[in-house]
């Protein structure tokens, strides 16, 4: 079986920046174990598989280890693939996903993703996570992910993870996002996933389901600009809409090809 395969850098206007995702269009669903093997072989943070049902797109996301409940950058990559490569006729794309219906609006090369809001609540922090951090957070919150709040952007740049301790905990399907006020943005973040082949995710759209309502409340504004401070870096344009959030960005196609399944 021959399948199309596209690799797209999301939340960036430049190749080799943002977060790479692979996108694989399907006619029918393959067994989950095959989808997971493809994701492992692709060796990027997320592989998105989709089936075009006509009016809606059925979308699923796989890391090299598990199927995810929500992935922002691979959703953006899929929308970019549909519009810029596969000539999808609509600028409003309706995805059917494990997180319900997700709408992506496309305008002037920007992809506006309508996602659920996940306001984090005050929380304790497991010892394995706390001991793995070289700098301790000021505050700890949790929704799907642990949200660790720091004093400054400089603190975030200096954070390192002792992986032997960090990997003792399984947060499936969540992770740990560290965040602080930005110097040239409203807020900044980094995202780490224990027991994952890729420890630090370059740009994490789904984490902003919690970061946007949190910083909107903290800063008293609904329109926010965010940066993720990974080595590749990424820019996210954000809006708080109470029960929903909008997280937007651009994308660049890196490669087009095929894969074969015997």
C-alpha positions in Angstrom: 0.0 0.0 0.0 1.3 3.4 -1.0 0.4 6.5 1.0 1.1 10.2 0.6 3.3 11.7 3.3 3.8 15.5 3.9 6.1 17.0 6.5 5.2 20.6 7.6 6.7 23.0 10.0 3.9 24.6 12.1 3.8 27.9 14.0 6.5 29.4 11.9 7.2 31.3 8.7 10.6 29.6 8.2 11.7 26.1 7.4 13.7 24.4 10.2 11.7 26.4 12.8 8.4 25.8 14.6 7.2 22.3 15.2 7.5 19.6 12.5 4.5 17.3 12.0 3.9 14.6 9.4 0.5 14.5 7.7 -0.8 11.3 6.1 -4.2 11.3 4.2 -6.1 8.0 4.2 -9.1 6.6 2.4 -9.9 4.2 5.2 -8.6 3.7 8.7 -5.7 1.4 9.1 -5.3 -0.7 12.3 -4.1 1.4 15.2 -0.9 -0.6 15.6 0.0 0.3 12.0 -0.7 4.0 12.6 1.5 3.9 15.6 4.3 2.2 13.7 4.1 4.9 11.0 4.3 7.6 13.7 7.4 5.9 15.2 9.0 5.6 11.8 8.4 9.3 11.1 10.2 10.1 14.4 8.6 13.6 14.8 6.6 14.7 17.7 3.2 14.1 16.0 1.9 12.4 12.9 -1.6 13.4 11.9 -3.8 11.0 9.9 -7.0 12.2 8.3 -9.9 11.0 6.2 -11.9 13.6 4.1 -15.6 12.7 4.6 -16.7 15.5 2.3 -18.2 18.1 4.8 -15.9 17.2 7.7 -12.4 15.8 8.2 -11.9 13.0 10.6 -8.5 13.7 12.2 -6.3 11.6 14.6 -2.9 12.4 16.1 -0.2 9.9 17.1 3.1 10.5 18.9 5.8 7.8 18.5 4.4 6.3 21.7 0.6 7.0 22.0 -2.5 8.4 20.4 -3.1 11.9 21.6 -6.4 13.5 22.6 -5.5 16.9 21.1 -2.6 18.3 19.2 -2.4 21.9 18.0 0.6 21.9 15.7 -0.4 18.8 13.8 -3.9 20.2 13.4 -2.4 23.4 11.9 -0.1 21.2 9.7 -3.1 19.2 8.5 -5.0 22.4 7.6 -2.0 23.8 5.8 -1.7 20.5 3.9 -5.3 20.5 2.9 -5.4 24.1 1.7 -1.9 24.7 0.2 -1.2 21.3 -1.2 -4.4 19.3 -1.7 -6.6 22.3 -2.9 -9.3 21.9 -0.2 -12.1 24.2 -1.4 -13.2 25.7 1.9 -11.4 28.2 4.2 -13.4 26.9 7.1 -12.3 23.4 8.0 -14.3 21.2 10.4 -12.3 18.5 12.0 -13.9 15.5 13.9 -11.5 14.5 16.7 -11.3 12.9 20.1 -11.7 16.4 21.6 -14.9 17.0 19.7 -15.4 19.2 16.6 -12.6 21.6 16.0 -12.8 24.4 13.5 -9.9 26.0 11.6 -10.4 29.2 9.7 -7.9 30.1 7.1 -7.2 33.7 6.1 -4.1 35.3 4.4 -1.9 32.4 5.2 -2.8 32.3 8.9 -4.6 29.3 10.5 -7.0 30.2 13.3 -7.8 27.1 15.4 -10.9 27.1 17.7 -10.0 24.8 20.6 -11.6 24.0 24.0 -10.5 26.2 27.0 -8.8 24.3 29.8 -8.3 26.7 32.7 -5.7 25.2 35.1 -6.4 25.0 38.8 -4.0 25.3 41.7 -2.2 22.0 42.3 0.6 20.3 44.1 3.5 19.0 42.2 4.7 15.3 42.2 8.1 14.9 43.8 9.6 13.3 40.7 8.8 16.4 38.7 9.9 18.8 41.4 13.2 17.0 41.9 13.9 16.8 38.2 13.9 20.7 37.9 17.0 22.8 38.4 14.8 25.9 39.1 11.6 25.6 41.2 8.4 27.3 40.1 6.7 30.1 41.9 3.2 28.6 41.4 1.8 25.2 40.3 -1.4 24.6 38.4 -2.9 21.7 36.5 -5.4 20.9 33.8 -4.5 18.2 31.3 -0.9 19.4 31.8 1.0 20.6 34.8 1.4 24.4 34.4 4.5 25.7 36.3 4.7 29.5 36.6 8.1 31.3 36.8 9.2 34.8 37.5 10.8 35.7 34.1 11.6 34.6 30.6 15.3 34.3 31.6 14.3 31.7 34.2 12.6 29.6 31.5 15.7 29.8 29.3 17.8 28.3 32.1 15.5 25.4 33.0 16.9 22.0 32.5 15.4 18.6 33.3 17.1 15.6 35.0 15.5 13.0 32.8 16.2 10.0 35.0 13.9 11.5 37.6 11.4 13.1 35.2 10.8 9.8 33.4 9.7 8.0 36.6 6.2 9.6 36.1 3.7 8.9 33.4 1.3 11.8 32.6 -0.3 10.1 29.6 -1.5 12.1 27.6 -0.3 15.2 29.4 3.0 16.9 30.1 4.6 19.7 31.9 4.5 23.3 30.6 6.7 26.0 32.2 5.6 29.6 31.6 6.5 33.2 32.5 5.7 36.7 31.3 7.6 37.5 28.0 10.0 40.3 27.3 8.7 40.9 23.7 5.5 38.9 24.0 2.7 38.6 26.5 3.9 35.2 27.7 6.5 32.5 26.9 6.5 28.8 27.5 8.4 25.5 27.1 6.8 22.0 27.2 8.2 18.7 28.4 6.8 15.2 28.2 8.0 12.4 30.5 8.7 9.0 29.0 8.5 10.4 25.5 11.1 9.9 22.8 11.2 13.7 22.3 11.6 15.3 25.7 11.0 18.9 24.8 8.2 19.7 22.3 9.2 22.6 20.0 5.8 24.3 19.9 2.7 23.0 21.7 -0.6 24.3 20.5 -2.7 22.2 22.9 -0.8 23.5 26.0 -2.2 26.9 25.1 -5.7 25.7 25.8 -4.6 26.2 29.4 -2.0 29.0 28.9 -4.4 31.4 27.1 -7.1 31.5 29.8 -4.5 31.6 32.5 -2.6 34.5 31.1 -5.7 36.3 29.9 -7.0 36.3 33.5 -3.6 37.3 34.9 -2.9 40.1 32.4 -6.5 41.3 32.0 -6.6 41.0 28.2 -8.1 38.6 25.7 -5.8 39.1 22.7 -2.3 37.8 23.4 0.9 37.1 21.5 3.0 34.1 22.8 6.4 32.6 22.0 7.6 29.1 22.8 11.3 29.1 23.8 12.5 25.8 22.3 15.6 25.6 20.2 13.4 25.8 17.1 11.1 28.4 18.5 7.6 29.3 17.5 5.0 32.2 17.5 1.4 31.8 18.5 -1.4 34.4 18.2 -4.0 33.8 20.9 -7.5 34.9 21.9 -9.5 34.0 25.0 -13.2 33.4 24.3 -14.3 32.0 27.7 -15.3 28.4 26.9 -13.1 28.3 23.8 -9.7 29.7 22.8 -8.3 30.7 19.4 -4.7 29.8 18.8 -3.3 30.8 15.4 -0.1 30.5 13.4 1.5 30.0 10.1 3.2 27.0 8.5 5.7 26.0 5.8 5.9 22.8 3.8 9.2 21.0 4.3 8.7 17.8 2.2 6.3 15.8 0.0 6.7 12.1 -0.5 5.2 8.6 -0.1 5.5 5.7 2.3 4.8 2.1 1.6 3.2 -0.5 3.8 3.6 -4.1 2.8 
